[in-house]
Amino acid sequence: MSYPFATKTSNNMLPTLELNRKLENRKNMALIMAFCFMIIEIASFTTLYFILYEYRISQEFGESINLFTTNFPRFMNYIIFFAISSLLYLFFIFRYKIYHFRSNSGLADELFKMAKSYSFAVIITIGISFLMKYTDFSRLVVIAYWFSAIVLSAVLRILKRLLYFRLANNDLVCKNVIIVGAGKVGKSLMDELTHNKSFGYKVVGFVDDHDKDDFLDIQNLGQTSELNLLLQKYIVDEIIITIPSERELVNQIIKDFRKLDIKIKIIPDLFNLVMSTVQIGNINALPVVTLVKTPMRGLGLIAKRIFDILTASVLLLMISPVFLITSLAIKLDSEGSIFYKQTRLGKNGKQFGMLKFRSMITNAEAMLKSLENQNEMDNIVFKMKDDPRVTKVGRFIRKYSIDELPQLINVIKGDMSLVGPRPPLPKEVQCYGDWEWRRLEVLPGITGLWQVSGRSDLSFNQWMNLDVYYIENWSLGLDLKILIKTIPVVLKGEGAY
């Protein structure tokens, strides 16, 4: 990268030589990763060919493995298959933009695109081989090659990501950036980049025509009119504009600096919409921002449902002894049924019967009216630490959330999910406003963000905020994190009553 007027340096900035070293680091690491991917493909393909095909033939028919005589034509057919699939794989990784050493997407998304690239490459190669009448292929070799390539590439991409984070944290591959605008969006961006060095950005400073004070440890470099002088003084990779509403200023910056080898990025003026998921698209040539209720849709929703069914089924089998012991304890402790079925509202306000182990006396609902003035929550939900309706066994199973285990049956039936907002009572929903109604946009869950963030010790508004945050930022990775965090929270029995 060359800067025509980068003649000065500052004590608090890297010199040109240091920047060039960083650029070389990024290029070298990208080349090393590409070389590693190539080695993985060649090694996995040839190894599988000899182990699964040639060795098996030699064992079954007594043929000796001799690559350069009788088996060479057959081996060349596989080489052609491998070459075509590899070229197609390269096409797809460029198509999905997952060839960079610095990934712009999450790990799960990157691995999904990688697996999709390999799958498309192999399927298309099989079709091409059929048209070219190359049909003497072992299905075992092809399937094993496809599977092993995906697994090994996934491992390598995970290692690549860890290596990148390590290098970024040591400022070895980071990009120098100047932020234009120190408003709400600009300060939020500076805070993110400062506290997440793994993003690979080093904030040189910011320019703003109104705010004169430094922010955190980031220097106010002056006004936007001084950008030209600042680019002569500092070495900068990117300019990020956070005030797109000032169109004349943005147009002037683009006009002045687009001829330079500096990336210009603009953050859309959608800060008030960050609490809603947005999807970027277009209608013909016009760019369009679509508001989406939740990313929990399409293939992601299908994957979540499959994960719920499989996990809930396995858990039911594993904890069947707990079911038996709890059922006996409830029967011996108090009169009444083992299970308690309560009407709750699920997705889009649909009613369903939520199952729980009974933890209260049989006339608990009738006693509720006399206890309402002792509610310890600050809103419509009733919670009471020393609730006299709770039995001895009920107090124990509530503390460790054992009473919630029958809801695994609700998960399998499709009324609930493993992770999501807790299903509310119909009378609670009657008091909901538009904000609270957002909780009903997805299936309710057995556990959720508020359960791993304080459980009953949180206020009602905190519940709502955490539930809405989950809905708007859902991913399978987030579900897994919540499930893992639920285990120690439940074992400690904190905040549950």
C-alpha positions, -999 to +999 in steps of 0.1 A: +000+000+000+014+034-009+004+068+005+015+097-017+017+122+011+026+100+041+058+119+049+054+125+086+049+103+116+038+108+151+052+094+183+019+077+191+016+061+157+034+033+139+059+045+112+055+035+076+079+006+080+057-008+108+026-005+086+043-023+057+052-051+081+016-054+092+004-055+056+030-082+048+019-101+078-017-102+066-007-112+030+017-139+043-008-154+066-034-155+038-009-173+016+000-197+044-037-205+050-043-211+013-013-234+011-025-253+042-060-257+027-044-271-005-022-295+015-053-307+034-072-315+002-043-333-015-035-353+017-070-363+025-078-372-011-047-393-018-047-410+016-084-419+013-079-432-022-051-456-012-066-467+021-102-471+011-098-482-025-064-496-035-057-513-002-092-528-001-087-542-037-053-556-029-068-573+002-099-587-016-083-597-049-047-601-041-036-572-064-005-553-054-006-516-052+014-503-081+005-467-089+027-466-121+014-498-138-021-512-138-037-487-114-023-455-129-053-448-153-077-453-125-057-430-103-056-404-130-094-405-131-095-397-094-069-369-099-092-353-125-121-356-101-100-340-074-088-311-097-123-302-108-138-303-073-109-282-060-114-255-087-151-255-080-144-252-043-121-222-049-149-206-070-174-210-042-152-198-014-147-166-035-184-165-041-191-167-004-161-144+005-145-168+030-110-167+016-097-138+038-074-145+066-095-119+086-130-133+085-159-108+083-185-133+096-190-154+127-174-188+131-206-208+127-215-188+095-180-193+081-180-231+087-215-234+072-204-216+041-173-237+039-193-270+042-218-257+016-189-248-008-174-284-005-208-300-009-217-280-040-182-286-055-184-324-050-220-326-063-213-306-094-181-326-100-201-359-098-224-344-125-195-334-147-179-369-143-212-385-153-214-363-185-177-371-193-184-408-187-159-410-159-180-434-137-154-458-123-154-441-089-157-457-055-186-440-037-168-447-004-137-427-015-158-398-027-180-396+004-150-400+027-131-373+008-161-349+011-165-356+048-128-355+058-122-323+038-150-306+056-138-318+091-101-309+084-110-275+069-132-267+099-103-275+123-080-254+102-104-225+101-109-226+138-071-225+143-069-197+117-094-177+137-076-183+170-043-173+154-058-141+140-072-131+174-037-137+189-020-116+162-046-089+165-043-087+202-006-081+197-012-054+171+005-075+144-023-075+118-045-046+129-058-018+106-053+019+115-086+038+114-099+073+118-135+077+128-155+106+115-181+117+140-182+113+178-220+112+183-239+082+197-229+059+169-193+071+167-187+066+204-204+033+204-181+022+176-150+035+193-160+017+225-164-016+206-131-013+187-112-003+218-125-031+240-124-058+213-088-058+198-096-091+182-116-071+156-082-061+142-087-023+143-065+003+160-083+037+164-059+065+155-084+090+167-116+107+157-127+140+140-158+159+149-170+194+143-188+197+176-173+174+203-139+187+215-131+163+242-112+130+240-132+098+244-118+070+265-081+069+255-089+080+219-077+114+208-099+141+192-078+149+162-097+180+152-125+189+128-135+171+096-120+199+075-086+188+089-088+152+075-065+160+046-037+172+070-043+143+093-038+118+065-005+134+058+005+131+094-008+096+103-007+063+085-044+053+080-059+021+064-096+031+068-119+060+074-152+051+090-180+077+087-206+075+114-226+107+104-242+097+071-271+121+076-248+150+068-248+141+031-228+171+018-200+164+042-200+127+034-200+134-003-171+158+001-150+132+020-157+105-006-148+130-034-116+141-017-102+107-006-116+080-029-085+083-052-063+073-023-056+037-013-077+041+018-110+022+024-140+044+032-168+028+052-201+044+062-222+032+090-259+037+081-279+062+102-300+034+117-289+036+153-325+040+165-332+007+147-304-013+163-329-029+187-345-044+157-329-068+133-324-053+098-318-071+065-300-053+037-314-059+002-326-041-029-356-035-052-341-035-086-313-008-083-327+007-051-311-003-018-336-014+009-333-020+046-360-044+058-369-047+094-370-083+106-385-093+139-359-119+146-331-138+129-348-170+141-362-179+107-356-200+076-328-227+079-318-213+113-353-219+127-353-255+112-319-261+128-331-249+161-361-271+160-341-302+151-316-294+179-345-290+204-360-324+195-328-343+195-314-327+227-347-330+246-351-366+237-316-375+248-321-356+281-354-373+288-336-407+286-307-396+307-327-381+335-354-407+337-341-418+372-345-382+384-381-383+371-388-414+391-372-402+423-389-368+421-423-384+415-420-406+446-408-377+467-438-356+457-463-384+464-448-391+498-446-354+508-481-342+501-515-351+486-522-344+450-510-352+415-473-355+405-475-331+376-490-297+374-504-285+341-507-247+338-522-227+309-495-205+294-492-184+262-466-194+236-456-181+202-481-155+188-502-158+220-512-195+214-523-212+246-508-245+257-505-266+288-471-262+304-460-292+324-442-290+358-436-312+387-461-301+414-443-280+439-473-264+458-502-276+478-533-285+458-553-253+465-524-230+457-544-210+431-572-203+456-547-188+481-530-165+456-555-137+460-548-134+497-511-132+490-511-106+462-502-078+485-469-096+494-457-098+458-419-091+458-417-083+421-421-047+408-447-054+382-473-079+370-454-111+378-460-127+412-429-139+431-425-145+468-394-159+485-412-175+514-444-185+496-465-206+522-480-226+493-448-243+484-442-278+499-410-291+514-401-311+483-414-283+462-389-259+478-360-282+469-370-290+434-377-253+427-342-243+440-325-266+416-351-262+388-360-299+389-397-288+387-391-275+352-378-309+337-412-321+325-412-292+300-388-313+279-421-330+268-434-296+258-403-291+238-407-324+219-444-315+213-434-282+197-450-259+224-417-248+237-380-246+229-350-254+251-340-217+250-363-187+248-383-163+269-403-179+297-440-185+287-462-159+305-496-165+321-527-152+302-534-126+329-498-113+327-502-108+289-533-087+294-510-061+310-484-062+282-477-032+261-463-033+226-427-037+239-436-067+261-455-084+233-423-089+215-416-119+239-444-137+221-428-135+186-408-168+192-414-201+210-410-198+248-381-217+264-372-237+295-342-215+300-331-181+287-309-151+292-326-139+324-322-174+340-284-172+336-284-135+345-299-135+380-331-155+377-358-143+401-335-116+415-340-095+384-367-069+380-395-073+355-381-047+332-347-065+332-365-097+322-381-079+293-349-063+281-330-096+282-358-115+264-360-089+237-322-088+233-323-126+229-350-124+202-332-098+182-297-113+185-305-150+183-281-176+169-275-213+176-242-202+192-261-180+216-284-209+225-254-231+232-238-205+255-271-201+274-275-238+278-239-242+291-243-213+315-276-227+328-258-257+343-237-240+370-266-215+377-290-245+383-264-264+404-258-234+426-296-228+431-291-190+433-320-166+426-346-194+424-377-196+446 
